[in-house]
């Protein structure tokens, strides 16, 4: 079995002008834990992370190699994924990055003067997860879905829809209310809207997902 993995993690941002930007909230903590577990299991991990993300902590027990790429701006993500696909055909893709759902209609490389009103129009961004099966054919895809203030039933429905649309093997779904600092809870949903597992803790989730991948790919 090929022992390579692609992990996307952390926030993404898009320019408004030379000094201002929009950005979503993500620490990259889950991506870091996933990368550390993969490295411990001997995988070569390609870690594509957003700015200010938490990075994997390396130690001598890890037999895998880490290849880290910072995605400073959202328009760098797709080219970085395509470049990675030319180098490897990964066993698994954990697409945990918080990709902006909306982008500014316009941006500028100069600084807008302060002191006046500024109306900003946003447009929907493409769904990067839907492109991953084409970029990495044959790789197992694990998706992630974060929502807020909806029922668990609705969360399962949306996660299952994402799994079917993107051909993800599983979607890790949670509510913003379930994530608070070190506290983390999620459910794992398959393409048939089944809850495969309910998990507390990023480390426990990471071990479960890597065990799933290794049993699924053998």
WOCORWO-V251047 format. One record per pair of residues at least 12 apart in sequence whose C-alpha atoms are under 10 Angstrom apart, sorted by the first residue. I is the first residue (numbers start at 1). J is the second residue. Records with the same first field share a line. If there is no record, write none. Layout:
BEGIN
I->J / J
END
This chain:
BEGIN
1->91 / 214 / 217 / 218
2->43 / 44 / 88 / 89 / 90 / 91 / 92 / 217
3->38 / 39 / 41 / 42 / 43 / 44 / 45 / 64 / 89 / 90 / 91 / 92 / 214
4->38 / 39 / 42 / 43 / 44 / 45 / 46 / 64 / 65 / 88 / 89 / 90 / 91 / 92 / 93
5->34 / 35 / 38 / 39 / 43 / 44 / 45 / 46 / 47 / 66 / 88 / 89 / 90 / 91 / 92 / 93 / 94 / 139 / 140
6->35 / 43 / 44 / 45 / 46 / 47 / 48 / 67 / 81 / 84 / 85 / 88 / 89 / 90 / 91 / 92 / 93 / 94 / 95 / 136 / 139 / 141
7->30 / 31 / 32 / 34 / 35 / 38 / 45 / 46 / 47 / 48 / 49 / 68 / 92 / 93 / 94 / 95 / 96 / 97 / 142
8->28 / 30 / 31 / 32 / 34 / 35 / 46 / 47 / 48 / 49 / 50 / 69 / 70 / 71 / 77 / 81 / 93 / 94 / 95 / 96 / 97 / 98 / 99
9->26 / 27 / 28 / 29 / 30 / 31 / 32 / 34 / 35 / 47 / 48 / 49 / 50 / 51 / 53 / 54 / 55 / 70 / 71 / 94 / 95 / 96 / 97 / 98 / 99
10->24 / 25 / 26 / 27 / 28 / 29 / 30 / 31 / 32 / 48 / 49 / 50 / 51 / 52 / 53 / 54 / 55 / 70 / 71 / 96 / 97 / 98 / 99
11->23 / 24 / 25 / 26 / 27 / 28 / 49 / 50 / 51 / 52 / 53 / 71 / 72 / 73 / 74 / 96 / 97 / 98 / 99 / 100
12->24 / 25 / 26 / 49 / 50 / 51 / 52 / 53 / 71 / 72 / 73 / 74 / 75 / 76 / 77 / 97 / 98 / 99 / 100 / 101
13->25 / 50 / 51 / 71 / 72 / 73 / 74 / 75 / 98 / 99 / 100 / 103
14->72 / 73 / 74 / 75 / 100 / 102 / 103 / 104 / 107
15->73 / 74 / 75 / 103 / 104 / 106 / 107 / 108 / 109
16->103 / 104 / 105 / 106 / 107 / 108 / 109 / 110 / 111 / 112 / 120
17->106 / 107 / 108 / 109 / 110 / 111 / 112
18->107 / 108 / 109 / 110 / 111 / 112
19->108 / 109 / 110 / 111 / 112
20->107 / 108 / 109 / 111 / 112
21->73 / 104 / 107
22->100 / 102 / 103 / 104
23->51 / 73 / 74 / 98 / 99 / 100 / 102 / 103
24->98 / 99 / 100 / 101
25->98 / 99 / 100
26->50 / 51 / 52 / 53 / 54 / 96 / 97 / 98 / 99
27->49 / 50 / 51 / 52 / 53 / 54 / 55 / 97 / 98 / 181
28->49 / 50 / 51 / 52 / 53 / 54 / 55 / 56 / 96 / 97 / 98
29->53 / 54 / 55 / 56 / 96 / 181 / 182 / 202
30->54 / 56 / 96 / 97 / 184 / 201 / 202 / 203 / 205 / 206
31->47 / 48 / 49 / 53 / 54 / 55 / 56 / 94 / 95 / 96 / 97 / 202 / 206
32->47 / 49 / 53 / 54 / 55 / 56 / 57 / 202 / 206
33->54 / 55 / 56 / 57 / 202 / 203 / 204 / 205 / 206 / 207
34->47 / 56 / 94 / 96 / 202 / 203 / 205 / 206 / 207 / 209 / 210
35->47 / 55 / 56 / 57 / 58 / 64 / 66 / 94 / 206
36->55 / 56 / 57 / 58 / 59 / 62 / 64 / 66 / 203 / 206
37->56 / 62 / 64 / 203 / 206 / 207 / 209 / 210
38->62 / 63 / 64 / 65 / 66 / 206 / 207 / 210
39->56 / 58 / 59 / 61 / 62 / 63 / 64 / 65 / 66
40->58 / 59 / 60 / 61 / 62 / 63 / 64 / 65
41->61 / 62 / 63 / 64 / 210
42->61 / 62 / 63 / 64 / 65
43->62 / 63 / 64 / 65 / 66 / 90 / 91
44->63 / 64 / 65 / 66 / 67 / 88 / 90
45->64 / 65 / 66 / 67 / 68 / 90 / 92 / 93
46->65 / 66 / 67 / 68 / 69 / 81 / 84 / 88 / 90 / 93
47->66 / 67 / 68 / 69 / 70 / 94
48->67 / 68 / 69 / 70 / 71 / 77 / 80 / 81 / 84 / 95 / 96 / 97
49->68 / 69 / 70 / 71 / 72 / 77 / 96 / 97 / 98
50->69 / 70 / 71 / 72 / 73 / 74 / 77 / 97 / 98 / 99
51->70 / 71 / 72 / 73
52->70 / 72
53->70 / 97
55->68
56->68
69->84
74->99 / 100 / 103 / 125
77->99 / 128
78->128 / 131 / 132 / 135
81->128 / 131 / 132 / 135 / 136
82->132 / 134 / 135 / 136
83->135
84->135 / 136
85->132 / 135 / 136 / 137
86->135 / 136
88->136
89->135 / 136 / 137 / 138 / 139
90->136 / 137 / 138 / 139 / 140 / 141
91->136 / 138 / 139 / 140 / 141 / 213 / 214 / 217
92->136 / 138 / 139 / 140 / 141 / 142 / 210 / 213 / 214 / 217
93->129 / 132 / 133 / 136 / 139 / 140 / 141 / 142 / 143 / 168
94->140 / 141 / 142 / 143 / 144 / 168 / 171 / 172 / 209
95->128 / 129 / 132 / 141 / 142 / 143 / 144 / 145 / 168 / 171
96->129 / 142 / 143 / 144 / 145 / 172
97->129 / 143 / 144
98->144 / 145 / 146
99->125 / 126 / 127 / 128 / 129
100->124 / 125 / 126 / 127 / 128
101->122 / 123 / 124 / 125 / 126 / 127 / 128
102->121 / 122 / 123 / 124 / 125 / 126
103->120 / 121 / 122 / 123 / 124 / 125 / 126
104->120 / 121 / 122 / 123 / 124 / 125
105->120 / 121 / 122 / 123 / 124
106->120 / 121 / 122 / 123
107->120
127->166
128->166
129->141 / 142 / 143 / 144 / 162 / 163 / 165 / 166 / 167 / 168
130->162 / 163 / 164 / 165 / 166 / 167 / 168
131->166
132->166 / 167 / 168
133->166 / 167 / 168
139->168 / 217
140->167 / 168 / 169 / 170 / 213 / 216 / 217
141->163 / 166 / 167 / 168 / 169 / 170 / 171 / 213
142->163 / 166 / 167 / 168 / 169 / 170 / 171 / 172 / 188 / 190 / 209 / 213
143->159 / 162 / 163 / 166 / 167 / 168 / 169 / 170 / 171 / 172 / 173 / 188 / 189
144->159 / 162 / 163 / 168 / 170 / 171 / 172 / 173 / 174 / 186 / 188 / 189
145->158 / 159 / 160 / 162 / 163 / 171 / 172 / 173 / 174 / 175 / 186 / 187 / 188 / 189
146->158 / 159 / 172 / 173 / 174 / 175 / 176 / 177 / 178 / 179 / 186
147->159 / 173 / 174 / 175 / 176 / 177 / 178
148->174 / 175 / 176 / 177 / 178
149->175 / 176 / 177
150->175 / 176
151->175
152->173 / 174 / 175 / 187
153->193
155->173 / 174 / 175 / 187 / 189 / 193
156->171 / 172 / 173 / 174 / 187 / 188 / 189 / 190 / 192 / 193 / 194 / 195
157->189 / 191 / 192 / 193 / 194
158->171 / 173 / 189 / 193
159->171 / 172 / 173 / 174 / 187 / 188 / 189 / 190 / 191 / 192 / 193 / 194 / 195
160->173 / 188 / 189 / 190 / 191 / 192 / 193 / 194 / 195
161->189 / 190 / 191 / 192 / 193
162->189 / 190 / 191
163->189 / 190 / 191 / 192 / 193
164->190 / 191 / 192 / 193
165->191
166->191
167->190 / 191
168->189 / 190 / 191
169->189 / 190 / 191 / 213 / 216
170->188 / 189 / 190 / 191 / 193 / 194 / 195 / 196 / 209 / 212
171->186 / 187 / 188 / 189 / 190 / 191 / 193 / 195 / 196
172->185 / 186 / 187 / 188 / 189 / 190 / 195 / 196 / 197 / 198 / 199 / 205 / 209
173->185 / 186 / 187 / 188 / 189 / 195 / 198
174->186 / 187 / 188 / 198
175->187
178->200
179->201
182->201 / 202
183->200 / 201 / 202
184->199 / 200 / 201 / 202 / 203 / 205
185->198 / 199 / 200 / 201 / 202 / 205
186->198 / 199 / 200 / 201 / 202 / 205
187->199 / 200 / 205
188->205 / 209
END
